[in-house]
Amino acid sequence: DLRATFITQLFKDGASIAEVQAVVGHTDLKTTQRYLRLAGVDVKGVTDKLNFTMPSDVDNVISLRDRMEIFGT
């Protein structure tokens, strides 16, 4: 399938899933993920590439529960 090959190649060449979704016109990200899974691409492993470390000083961070109590959302 040419469409699946195109989607897979875009992703493997460095495009994000969101970028691939926009290029091929999928309204639902799950459709793009389905194409990639069918092609054998591990979309869950993509987040392993993130280079994020939690700040050591988290005294100024409010918990979600506290935020909901304070702001009512």
PDB file of N, CA, C and O in Angstrom:
ATOM      1  N   ASP A   1       0.848  -1.178   0.000  1.00  0.00           N
ATOM      2  CA  ASP A   1       0.000   0.000   0.000  1.00  0.00           C
ATOM      3  C   ASP A   1       0.891   1.238   0.000  1.00  0.00           C
ATOM      4  O   ASP A   1       1.674   1.446   0.927  1.00  0.00           O
ATOM      5  N   LEU A   2       0.772   2.042  -1.021  1.00  0.00           N
ATOM      6  CA  LEU A   2       1.618   3.222  -1.182  1.00  0.00           C
ATOM      7  C   LEU A   2       1.407   4.233  -0.056  1.00  0.00           C
ATOM      8  O   LEU A   2       2.358   4.860   0.410  1.00  0.00           O
ATOM      9  N   ARG A   3       0.169   4.385   0.373  1.00  0.00           N
ATOM     10  CA  ARG A   3      -0.125   5.343   1.443  1.00  0.00           C
ATOM     11  C   ARG A   3       0.579   4.947   2.735  1.00  0.00           C
ATOM     12  O   ARG A   3       1.188   5.788   3.396  1.00  0.00           O
ATOM     13  N   ALA A   4       0.498   3.677   3.094  1.00  0.00           N
ATOM     14  CA  ALA A   4       1.151   3.190   4.315  1.00  0.00           C
ATOM     15  C   ALA A   4       2.664   3.353   4.220  1.00  0.00           C
ATOM     16  O   ALA A   4       3.317   3.721   5.197  1.00  0.00           O
ATOM     17  N   THR A   5       3.210   3.082   3.053  1.00  0.00           N
ATOM     18  CA  THR A   5       4.654   3.234   2.849  1.00  0.00           C
ATOM     19  C   THR A   5       5.064   4.694   3.010  1.00  0.00           C
ATOM     20  O   THR A   5       6.081   4.991   3.638  1.00  0.00           O
ATOM     21  N   PHE A   6       4.278   5.599   2.446  1.00  0.00           N
ATOM     22  CA  PHE A   6       4.559   7.031   2.546  1.00  0.00           C
ATOM     23  C   PHE A   6       4.532   7.488   4.004  1.00  0.00           C
ATOM     24  O   PHE A   6       5.432   8.197   4.454  1.00  0.00           O
ATOM     25  N   ILE A   7       3.497   7.080   4.735  1.00  0.00           N
ATOM     26  CA  ILE A   7       3.349   7.455   6.141  1.00  0.00           C
ATOM     27  C   ILE A   7       4.520   6.928   6.954  1.00  0.00           C
ATOM     28  O   ILE A   7       5.108   7.658   7.752  1.00  0.00           O
ATOM     29  N   THR A   8       4.854   5.673   6.754  1.00  0.00           N
ATOM     30  CA  THR A   8       5.951   5.053   7.494  1.00  0.00           C
ATOM     31  C   THR A   8       7.276   5.742   7.190  1.00  0.00           C
ATOM     32  O   THR A   8       8.062   6.006   8.100  1.00  0.00           O
ATOM     33  N   GLN A   9       7.524   6.031   5.932  1.00  0.00           N
ATOM     34  CA  GLN A   9       8.796   6.658   5.555  1.00  0.00           C
ATOM     35  C   GLN A   9       8.908   8.064   6.120  1.00  0.00           C
ATOM     36  O   GLN A   9       9.982   8.463   6.571  1.00  0.00           O
ATOM     37  N   LEU A  10       7.822   8.819   6.103  1.00  0.00           N
ATOM     38  CA  LEU A  10       7.836  10.157   6.710  1.00  0.00           C
ATOM     39  C   LEU A  10       8.253  10.075   8.168  1.00  0.00           C
ATOM     40  O   LEU A  10       9.106  10.835   8.626  1.00  0.00           O
ATOM     41  N   PHE A  11       7.640   9.143   8.893  1.00  0.00           N
ATOM     42  CA  PHE A  11       7.915   8.994  10.314  1.00  0.00           C
ATOM     43  C   PHE A  11       9.358   8.554  10.545  1.00  0.00           C
ATOM     44  O   PHE A  11      10.049   9.105  11.402  1.00  0.00           O
ATOM     45  N   LYS A  12       9.808   7.571   9.786  1.00  0.00           N
ATOM     46  CA  LYS A  12      11.177   7.068   9.955  1.00  0.00           C
ATOM     47  C   LYS A  12      12.225   8.110   9.572  1.00  0.00           C
ATOM     48  O   LYS A  12      13.356   8.065  10.056  1.00  0.00           O
ATOM     49  N   ASP A  13      11.852   9.042   8.709  1.00  0.00           N
ATOM     50  CA  ASP A  13      12.774  10.108   8.310  1.00  0.00           C
ATOM     51  C   ASP A  13      12.777  11.273   9.295  1.00  0.00           C
ATOM     52  O   ASP A  13      13.453  12.277   9.068  1.00  0.00           O
ATOM     53  N   GLY A  14      12.030  11.145  10.382  1.00  0.00           N
ATOM     54  CA  GLY A  14      12.109  12.144  11.441  1.00  0.00           C
ATOM     55  C   GLY A  14      10.891  13.005  11.659  1.00  0.00           C
ATOM     56  O   GLY A  14      10.889  13.825  12.578  1.00  0.00           O
ATOM     57  N   ALA A  15       9.854  12.859  10.859  1.00  0.00           N
ATOM     58  CA  ALA A  15       8.635  13.643  11.085  1.00  0.00           C
ATOM     59  C   ALA A  15       7.932  13.118  12.335  1.00  0.00           C
ATOM     60  O   ALA A  15       7.912  11.912  12.581  1.00  0.00           O
ATOM     61  N   SER A  16       7.366  14.014  13.111  1.00  0.00           N
ATOM     62  CA  SER A  16       6.606  13.589  14.285  1.00  0.00           C
ATOM     63  C   SER A  16       5.283  12.973  13.830  1.00  0.00           C
ATOM     64  O   SER A  16       4.864  13.149  12.686  1.00  0.00           O
ATOM     65  N   ILE A  17       4.642  12.257  14.729  1.00  0.00           N
ATOM     66  CA  ILE A  17       3.345  11.667  14.392  1.00  0.00           C
ATOM     67  C   ILE A  17       2.353  12.770  14.023  1.00  0.00           C
ATOM     68  O   ILE A  17       1.565  12.614  13.090  1.00  0.00           O
ATOM     69  N   ALA A  18       2.394  13.881  14.757  1.00  0.00           N
ATOM     70  CA  ALA A  18       1.484  14.992  14.471  1.00  0.00           C
ATOM     71  C   ALA A  18       1.762  15.594  13.091  1.00  0.00           C
ATOM     72  O   ALA A  18       0.834  15.972  12.376  1.00  0.00           O
ATOM     73  N   GLU A  19       3.036  15.679  12.723  1.00  0.00           N
ATOM     74  CA  GLU A  19       3.377  16.202  11.396  1.00  0.00           C
ATOM     75  C   GLU A  19       2.892  15.261  10.299  1.00  0.00           C
ATOM     76  O   GLU A  19       2.352  15.705   9.286  1.00  0.00           O
ATOM     77  N   VAL A  20       3.086  13.964  10.505  1.00  0.00           N
ATOM     78  CA  VAL A  20       2.606  12.981   9.527  1.00  0.00           C
ATOM     79  C   VAL A  20       1.092  13.089   9.402  1.00  0.00           C
ATOM     80  O   VAL A  20       0.551  13.086   8.296  1.00  0.00           O
ATOM     81  N   GLN A  21       0.415  13.183  10.540  1.00  0.00           N
ATOM     82  CA  GLN A  21      -1.044  13.301  10.548  1.00  0.00           C
ATOM     83  C   GLN A  21      -1.487  14.498   9.707  1.00  0.00           C
ATOM     84  O   GLN A  21      -2.418  14.390   8.909  1.00  0.00           O
ATOM     85  N   ALA A  22      -0.827  15.624   9.884  1.00  0.00           N
ATOM     86  CA  ALA A  22      -1.197  16.833   9.140  1.00  0.00           C
ATOM     87  C   ALA A  22      -0.952  16.671   7.641  1.00  0.00           C
ATOM     88  O   ALA A  22      -1.774  17.089   6.824  1.00  0.00           O
ATOM     89  N   VAL A  23       0.170  16.069   7.285  1.00  0.00           N
ATOM     90  CA  VAL A  23       0.517  15.911   5.866  1.00  0.00           C
ATOM     91  C   VAL A  23      -0.480  15.017   5.144  1.00  0.00           C
ATOM     92  O   VAL A  23      -0.882  15.313   4.019  1.00  0.00           O
ATOM     93  N   VAL A  24      -0.882  13.918   5.794  1.00  0.00           N
ATOM     94  CA  VAL A  24      -1.773  12.968   5.113  1.00  0.00           C
ATOM     95  C   VAL A  24      -3.247  13.281   5.328  1.00  0.00           C
ATOM     96  O   VAL A  24      -4.107  12.644   4.721  1.00  0.00           O
ATOM     97  N   GLY A  25      -3.550  14.258   6.189  1.00  0.00           N
ATOM     98  CA  GLY A  25      -4.925  14.711   6.348  1.00  0.00           C
ATOM     99  C   GLY A  25      -5.802  13.880   7.260  1.00  0.00           C
ATOM    100  O   GLY A  25      -7.026  13.919   7.141  1.00  0.00           O
ATOM    101  N   HIS A  26      -5.194  13.121   8.177  1.00  0.00           N
ATOM    102  CA  HIS A  26      -6.011  12.367   9.135  1.00  0.00           C
ATOM    103  C   HIS A  26      -6.577  13.322  10.180  1.00  0.00           C
ATOM    104  O   HIS A  26      -5.842  14.138  10.735  1.00  0.00           O
ATOM    105  N   THR A  27      -7.866  13.229  10.448  1.00  0.00           N
ATOM    106  CA  THR A  27      -8.462  14.065  11.488  1.00  0.00           C
ATOM    107  C   THR A  27      -8.249  13.469  12.870  1.00  0.00           C
ATOM    108  O   THR A  27      -8.271  14.188  13.869  1.00  0.00           O
ATOM    109  N   ASP A  28      -8.045  12.170  12.934  1.00  0.00           N
ATOM    110  CA  ASP A  28      -7.842  11.485  14.209  1.00  0.00           C
ATOM    111  C   ASP A  28      -6.433  10.902  14.250  1.00  0.00           C
ATOM    112  O   ASP A  28      -6.039  10.158  13.353  1.00  0.00           O
ATOM    113  N   LEU A  29      -5.683  11.238  15.284  1.00  0.00           N
ATOM    114  CA  LEU A  29      -4.312  10.755  15.427  1.00  0.00           C
ATOM    115  C   LEU A  29      -4.248   9.235  15.477  1.00  0.00           C
ATOM    116  O   LEU A  29      -3.257   8.638  15.057  1.00  0.00           O
ATOM    117  N   LYS A  30      -5.297   8.611  15.986  1.00  0.00           N
ATOM    118  CA  LYS A  30      -5.317   7.146  16.073  1.00  0.00           C
ATOM    119  C   LYS A  30      -5.220   6.497  14.693  1.00  0.00           C
ATOM    120  O   LYS A  30      -4.672   5.402  14.566  1.00  0.00           O
ATOM    121  N   THR A  31      -5.735   7.146  13.678  1.00  0.00           N
ATOM    122  CA  THR A  31      -5.636   6.612  12.314  1.00  0.00           C
ATOM    123  C   THR A  31      -4.179   6.558  11.878  1.00  0.00           C
ATOM    124  O   THR A  31      -3.730   5.558  11.317  1.00  0.00           O
ATOM    125  N   THR A  32      -3.452   7.620  12.133  1.00  0.00           N
ATOM    126  CA  THR A  32      -2.028   7.657  11.785  1.00  0.00           C
ATOM    127  C   THR A  32      -1.263   6.602  12.569  1.00  0.00           C
ATOM    128  O   THR A  32      -0.415   5.904  12.012  1.00  0.00           O
ATOM    129  N   GLN A  33      -1.560   6.485  13.860  1.00  0.00           N
ATOM    130  CA  GLN A  33      -0.893   5.478  14.692  1.00  0.00           C
ATOM    131  C   GLN A  33      -1.184   4.074  14.177  1.00  0.00           C
ATOM    132  O   GLN A  33      -0.305   3.212  14.195  1.00  0.00           O
ATOM    133  N   ARG A  34      -2.394   3.842  13.725  1.00  0.00           N
ATOM    134  CA  ARG A  34      -2.769   2.522  13.202  1.00  0.00           C
ATOM    135  C   ARG A  34      -1.923   2.176  11.974  1.00  0.00           C
ATOM    136  O   ARG A  34      -1.429   1.054  11.859  1.00  0.00           O
ATOM    137  N   TYR A  35      -1.755   3.123  11.069  1.00  0.00           N
ATOM    138  CA  TYR A  35      -0.911   2.895   9.890  1.00  0.00           C
ATOM    139  C   TYR A  35       0.512   2.522  10.312  1.00  0.00           C
ATOM    140  O   TYR A  35       1.113   1.601   9.758  1.00  0.00           O
ATOM    141  N   LEU A  36       1.037   3.245  11.294  1.00  0.00           N
ATOM    142  CA  LEU A  36       2.407   2.990  11.726  1.00  0.00           C
ATOM    143  C   LEU A  36       2.534   1.635  12.414  1.00  0.00           C
ATOM    144  O   LEU A  36       3.518   0.925  12.209  1.00  0.00           O
ATOM    145  N   ARG A  37       1.552   1.276  13.224  1.00  0.00           N
ATOM    146  CA  ARG A  37       1.582  -0.044  13.889  1.00  0.00           C
ATOM    147  C   ARG A  37       1.517  -1.161  12.864  1.00  0.00           C
ATOM    148  O   ARG A  37       2.239  -2.152  12.983  1.00  0.00           O
ATOM    149  N   LEU A  38       0.666  -1.018  11.860  1.00  0.00           N
ATOM    150  CA  LEU A  38       0.547  -2.039  10.820  1.00  0.00           C
ATOM    151  C   LEU A  38       1.860  -2.200  10.057  1.00  0.00           C
ATOM    152  O   LEU A  38       2.154  -3.272   9.528  1.00  0.00           O
ATOM    153  N   ALA A  39       2.640  -1.129  10.006  1.00  0.00           N
ATOM    154  CA  ALA A  39       3.931  -1.184   9.315  1.00  0.00           C
ATOM    155  C   ALA A  39       5.044  -1.669  10.241  1.00  0.00           C
ATOM    156  O   ALA A  39       6.202  -1.756   9.834  1.00  0.00           O
ATOM    157  N   GLY A  40       4.692  -1.984  11.482  1.00  0.00           N
ATOM    158  CA  GLY A  40       5.683  -2.501  12.423  1.00  0.00           C
ATOM    159  C   GLY A  40       6.479  -1.435  13.145  1.00  0.00           C
ATOM    160  O   GLY A  40       7.529  -1.732  13.716  1.00  0.00           O
ATOM    161  N   VAL A  41       6.002  -0.195  13.132  1.00  0.00           N
ATOM    162  CA  VAL A  41       6.688   0.891  13.821  1.00  0.00           C
ATOM    163  C   VAL A  41       6.172   0.952  15.252  1.00  0.00           C
ATOM    164  O   VAL A  41       4.962   0.947  15.482  1.00  0.00           O
ATOM    165  N   ASP A  42       7.091   1.010  16.213  1.00  0.00           N
ATOM    166  CA  ASP A  42       6.720   1.080  17.625  1.00  0.00           C
ATOM    167  C   ASP A  42       6.459   2.533  17.998  1.00  0.00           C
ATOM    168  O   ASP A  42       7.392   3.261  18.339  1.00  0.00           O
ATOM    169  N   VAL A  43       5.204   2.963  17.937  1.00  0.00           N
ATOM    170  CA  VAL A  43       4.889   4.361  18.240  1.00  0.00           C
ATOM    171  C   VAL A  43       4.975   4.642  19.733  1.00  0.00           C
ATOM    172  O   VAL A  43       5.168   5.791  20.131  1.00  0.00           O
ATOM    173  N   LYS A  44       4.837   3.623  20.561  1.00  0.00           N
ATOM    174  CA  LYS A  44       4.967   3.836  22.001  1.00  0.00           C
ATOM    175  C   LYS A  44       6.407   4.158  22.371  1.00  0.00           C
ATOM    176  O   LYS A  44       6.650   4.899  23.323  1.00  0.00           O
ATOM    177  N   GLY A  45       7.365   3.611  21.631  1.00  0.00           N
ATOM    178  CA  GLY A  45       8.770   3.857  21.902  1.00  0.00           C
ATOM    179  C   GLY A  45       9.223   5.267  21.568  1.00  0.00           C
ATOM    180  O   GLY A  45      10.331   5.666  21.927  1.00  0.00           O
ATOM    181  N   VAL A  46       8.380   6.019  20.889  1.00  0.00           N
ATOM    182  CA  VAL A  46       8.733   7.379  20.493  1.00  0.00           C
ATOM    183  C   VAL A  46       9.000   8.241  21.716  1.00  0.00           C
ATOM    184  O   VAL A  46       9.913   9.067  21.697  1.00  0.00           O
ATOM    185  N   THR A  47       8.231   8.069  22.766  1.00  0.00           N
ATOM    186  CA  THR A  47       8.409   8.894  23.959  1.00  0.00           C
ATOM    187  C   THR A  47       9.722   8.606  24.663  1.00  0.00           C
ATOM    188  O   THR A  47      10.180   9.424  25.461  1.00  0.00           O
ATOM    189  N   ASP A  48      10.340   7.466  24.391  1.00  0.00           N
ATOM    190  CA  ASP A  48      11.636   7.159  24.987  1.00  0.00           C
ATOM    191  C   ASP A  48      12.716   8.110  24.495  1.00  0.00           C
ATOM    192  O   ASP A  48      13.770   8.229  25.119  1.00  0.00           O
ATOM    193  N   LYS A  49      12.463   8.786  23.385  1.00  0.00           N
ATOM    194  CA  LYS A  49      13.438   9.709  22.816  1.00  0.00           C
ATOM    195  C   LYS A  49      13.425  11.062  23.523  1.00  0.00           C
ATOM    196  O   LYS A  49      14.311  11.887  23.304  1.00  0.00           O
ATOM    197  N   LEU A  50      12.425  11.289  24.367  1.00  0.00           N
ATOM    198  CA  LEU A  50      12.344  12.563  25.070  1.00  0.00           C
ATOM    199  C   LEU A  50      13.522  12.716  26.020  1.00  0.00           C
ATOM    200  O   LEU A  50      13.915  11.765  26.697  1.00  0.00           O
ATOM    201  N   ASN A  51      14.073  13.899  26.065  1.00  0.00           N
ATOM    202  CA  ASN A  51      15.162  14.183  26.973  1.00  0.00           C
ATOM    203  C   ASN A  51      14.627  15.153  28.018  1.00  0.00           C
ATOM    204  O   ASN A  51      14.849  16.361  27.931  1.00  0.00           O
ATOM    205  N   PHE A  52      13.929  14.619  28.995  1.00  0.00           N
ATOM    206  CA  PHE A  52      13.283  15.454  29.999  1.00  0.00           C
ATOM    207  C   PHE A  52      13.657  14.946  31.378  1.00  0.00           C
ATOM    208  O   PHE A  52      13.513  13.760  31.675  1.00  0.00           O
ATOM    209  N   THR A  53      14.132  15.837  32.207  1.00  0.00           N
ATOM    210  CA  THR A  53      14.403  15.477  33.596  1.00  0.00           C
ATOM    211  C   THR A  53      13.565  16.375  34.483  1.00  0.00           C
ATOM    212  O   THR A  53      13.415  17.569  34.223  1.00  0.00           O
ATOM    213  N   MET A  54      13.030  15.793  35.518  1.00  0.00           N
ATOM    214  CA  MET A  54      12.206  16.534  36.465  1.00  0.00           C
ATOM    215  C   MET A  54      13.095  17.487  37.257  1.00  0.00           C
ATOM    216  O   MET A  54      14.156  17.085  37.734  1.00  0.00           O
ATOM    217  N   PRO A  55      12.682  18.733  37.404  1.00  0.00           N
ATOM    218  CA  PRO A  55      13.471  19.667  38.210  1.00  0.00           C
ATOM    219  C   PRO A  55      13.620  19.150  39.635  1.00  0.00           C
ATOM    220  O   PRO A  55      12.703  18.541  40.187  1.00  0.00           O
ATOM    221  N   SER A  56      14.776  19.397  40.217  1.00  0.00           N
ATOM    222  CA  SER A  56      15.005  18.903  41.578  1.00  0.00           C
ATOM    223  C   SER A  56      14.213  19.704  42.605  1.00  0.00           C
ATOM    224  O   SER A  56      13.862  19.176  43.660  1.00  0.00           O
ATOM    225  N   ASP A  57      13.930  20.963  42.313  1.00  0.00           N
ATOM    226  CA  ASP A  57      13.174  21.805  43.231  1.00  0.00           C
ATOM    227  C   ASP A  57      11.703  21.791  42.825  1.00  0.00           C
ATOM    228  O   ASP A  57      11.296  22.508  41.910  1.00  0.00           O
ATOM    229  N   VAL A  58      10.918  20.979  43.505  1.00  0.00           N
ATOM    230  CA  VAL A  58       9.503  20.876  43.164  1.00  0.00           C
ATOM    231  C   VAL A  58       8.611  21.434  44.273  1.00  0.00           C
ATOM    232  O   VAL A  58       7.426  21.110  44.346  1.00  0.00           O
ATOM    233  N   ASP A  59       9.191  22.277  45.139  1.00  0.00           N
ATOM    234  CA  ASP A  59       8.409  22.862  46.226  1.00  0.00           C
ATOM    235  C   ASP A  59       7.309  23.782  45.714  1.00  0.00           C
ATOM    236  O   ASP A  59       6.292  23.961  46.383  1.00  0.00           O
ATOM    237  N   ASN A  60       7.499  24.363  44.545  1.00  0.00           N
ATOM    238  CA  ASN A  60       6.513  25.301  44.018  1.00  0.00           C
ATOM    239  C   ASN A  60       5.511  24.635  43.072  1.00  0.00           C
ATOM    240  O   ASN A  60       4.764  25.326  42.379  1.00  0.00           O
ATOM    241  N   VAL A  61       5.490  23.311  43.039  1.00  0.00           N
ATOM    242  CA  VAL A  61       4.575  22.577  42.172  1.00  0.00           C
ATOM    243  C   VAL A  61       3.341  22.189  42.973  1.00  0.00           C
ATOM    244  O   VAL A  61       3.448  21.644  44.071  1.00  0.00           O
ATOM    245  N   ILE A  62       2.179  22.470  42.420  1.00  0.00           N
ATOM    246  CA  ILE A  62       0.929  22.150  43.095  1.00  0.00           C
ATOM    247  C   ILE A  62       0.370  20.851  42.516  1.00  0.00           C
ATOM    248  O   ILE A  62       0.429  20.626  41.307  1.00  0.00           O
ATOM    249  N   SER A  63      -0.163  20.013  43.374  1.00  0.00           N
ATOM    250  CA  SER A  63      -0.718  18.745  42.900  1.00  0.00           C
ATOM    251  C   SER A  63      -2.013  19.010  42.142  1.00  0.00           C
ATOM    252  O   SER A  63      -2.669  20.030  42.348  1.00  0.00           O
ATOM    253  N   LEU A  64      -2.362  18.100  41.283  1.00  0.00           N
ATOM    254  CA  LEU A  64      -3.587  18.240  40.504  1.00  0.00           C
ATOM    255  C   LEU A  64      -4.804  18.287  41.423  1.00  0.00           C
ATOM    256  O   LEU A  64      -5.728  19.067  41.195  1.00  0.00           O
ATOM    257  N   ARG A  65      -4.803  17.458  42.454  1.00  0.00           N
ATOM    258  CA  ARG A  65      -5.926  17.444  43.403  1.00  0.00           C
ATOM    259  C   ARG A  65      -6.075  18.811  44.078  1.00  0.00           C
ATOM    260  O   ARG A  65      -7.185  19.332  44.186  1.00  0.00           O
ATOM    261  N   ASP A  66      -4.944  19.398  44.538  1.00  0.00           N
ATOM    262  CA  ASP A  66      -4.997  20.714  45.174  1.00  0.00           C
ATOM    263  C   ASP A  66      -5.462  21.784  44.189  1.00  0.00           C
ATOM    264  O   ASP A  66      -6.233  22.674  44.549  1.00  0.00           O
ATOM    265  N   ARG A  67      -4.998  21.695  42.960  1.00  0.00           N
ATOM    266  CA  ARG A  67      -5.409  22.660  41.935  1.00  0.00           C
ATOM    267  C   ARG A  67      -6.916  22.603  41.721  1.00  0.00           C
ATOM    268  O   ARG A  67      -7.576  23.636  41.602  1.00  0.00           O
ATOM    269  N   MET A  68      -7.452  21.389  41.674  1.00  0.00           N
ATOM    270  CA  MET A  68      -8.889  21.235  41.458  1.00  0.00           C
ATOM    271  C   MET A  68      -9.676  21.814  42.628  1.00  0.00           C
ATOM    272  O   MET A  68     -10.738  22.404  42.432  1.00  0.00           O
ATOM    273  N   GLU A  69      -9.160  21.648  43.844  1.00  0.00           N
ATOM    274  CA  GLU A  69      -9.841  22.195  45.016  1.00  0.00           C
ATOM    275  C   GLU A  69      -9.795  23.720  45.021  1.00  0.00           C
ATOM    276  O   GLU A  69     -10.776  24.377  45.371  1.00  0.00           O
ATOM    277  N   ILE A  70      -8.660  24.272  44.634  1.00  0.00           N
ATOM    278  CA  ILE A  70      -8.483  25.728  44.647  1.00  0.00           C
ATOM    279  C   ILE A  70      -9.270  26.403  43.525  1.00  0.00           C
ATOM    280  O   ILE A  70      -9.987  27.376  43.756  1.00  0.00           O
ATOM    281  N   PHE A  71      -9.126  25.875  42.310  1.00  0.00           N
ATOM    282  CA  PHE A  71      -9.707  26.530  41.140  1.00  0.00           C
ATOM    283  C   PHE A  71     -11.035  25.935  40.692  1.00  0.00           C
ATOM    284  O   PHE A  71     -11.724  26.510  39.849  1.00  0.00           O
ATOM    285  N   GLY A  72     -11.394  24.793  41.248  1.00  0.00           N
ATOM    286  CA  GLY A  72     -12.662  24.173  40.885  1.00  0.00           C
ATOM    287  C   GLY A  72     -12.682  23.582  39.495  1.00  0.00           C
ATOM    288  O   GLY A  72     -13.755  23.383  38.925  1.00  0.00           O
ATOM    289  N   THR A  73     -11.515  23.295  38.935  1.00  0.00           N
ATOM    290  CA  THR A  73     -11.458  22.688  37.594  1.00  0.00           C
ATOM    291  C   THR A  73     -10.591  21.462  37.609  1.00  0.00           C
ATOM    292  O   THR A  73     -10.420  20.814  36.577  1.00  0.00           O
TER     293      THR A  73
END
